[in-house]
Amino acid sequence: MNKNRLMSPGPTPVPEKVLLKMADTIIHHRTPQFQSVLKNVNKKLKEAFCTKNPVLIFASSGTGAMETSVVNLFSKGDKALVINGGKFGERFGEICKAYGVEVVEYKVAWGEEAKPEKVEKLLKENTDIKAVYSTLCETSTGVVNDIKSIGKVVSSTGAVLVVDAISGLLADEFKPDEWGVDIVVSGSQKGFMLPPGLAFLSISEKAAKMIETSDLPKFYFDLKAAIKSNLKDDTPWTPAVSLISGLDSVLDIVLEEGLENVVARHAKLANVTREAVKAMGLELFSERPSNAVTSVKVPEGVDGGALVKKMRDEQGITIAGGQAEFKGKIFRIAHLGYMDGYDTIAAIAGIEIVLTQLGYKVTLGKGVAKAQELLK
Ligand SMILES: *Cc1c(COP(=O)(O)O)cnc(C)c1O
């Protein structure tokens, strides 16, 4: 028997206390009891998002909130600037195209960050762009983008800035109001330490104005309905009662620790992971590494697919492989949400064992010793 350790950048482990909370009896959502839960959650969620703007909750995976941001901002034929530096930036472009929104794509090489000057140039060349789409942490590459600088560029124009912070929120430093971010999208199964199934979206006044005139088709994800209900601490449709109850519990944990401490904890584990893999002689993939996930190049001669598979099936540790053209070429170790130094040590120890089995020459314990040194 193996103990399964989830070290992927989503889904992530859920604290035991939160699992128990979600096992509570279901309460009806149109009751004072549930409304009081939702009222607390709405308030705490804003704190966790570091924003004064309302944060709406949907019963969907994170992609639902990405789609919400598209169908509510635009009308057919409108133009968006999409920063595509990996799988998730690419997805924003796909959603836009599915709804007939014209896409100006800023293609960033995998592993590199989006350059704010380039965003500025593209906005100058295309003055009719209504929204700019970026990821905070591009989970497929492990890059965290410089949203502060990109926000400075976008907020001086009429366009709104939409940021996919599904994996970056609570892991990487992020100040949406200060940095001029209009819509922040997130999900439950990453830094929020919950099962998959909830999506979040915050909305600024500038963005709220834009949604007034949007005529793309929408129904479940109609933000006008969601905002109206949110003002009354209600939801237009049946909310995911159990997950919201878990969210209530998770937000207490996060806010009690304090946002800055939560981010600092992620930064520490990220640093430990990076230094430990370097001590094993491996190379990092990302030019501006996120605190959520570390991407590592698969060394020459090693089968990257086998590494991830053996880690999962033989060591009980789920890490992530590369996606698309980087399948088999990189692997990704998360340090996100409910993970601690001993999870990181386990991941590093497992990687040393499996790499050795796959023919890579490393002295066992090199990476682990580095991790211990940095954690002590
Ligand atoms: C996980 C993730 C998503 C996808 O979310 P789903 O919950 O699978 O729909 C989108 N963007 C980023 C950056 C992610 O990490």
The ligand as an ORCA input file, in Angstrom:
! r2SCAN-3c Opt
* xyz 0 1
  C      -5.866     24.932    -13.228
  C      -5.846     26.136    -14.053
  C      -6.901     26.462    -14.918
  C      -8.013     25.524    -15.228
  O      -8.944     25.423    -14.320
  P     -10.017     24.257    -14.347
  O     -10.443     24.288    -12.929
  O      -9.345     22.978    -14.758
  O     -11.085     24.653    -15.284
  C      -6.857     27.651    -15.603
  N      -5.814     28.486    -15.477
  C      -4.775     28.200    -14.681
  C      -3.643     29.168    -14.605
  C      -4.759     27.023    -13.957
  O      -3.720     26.737    -13.164
*
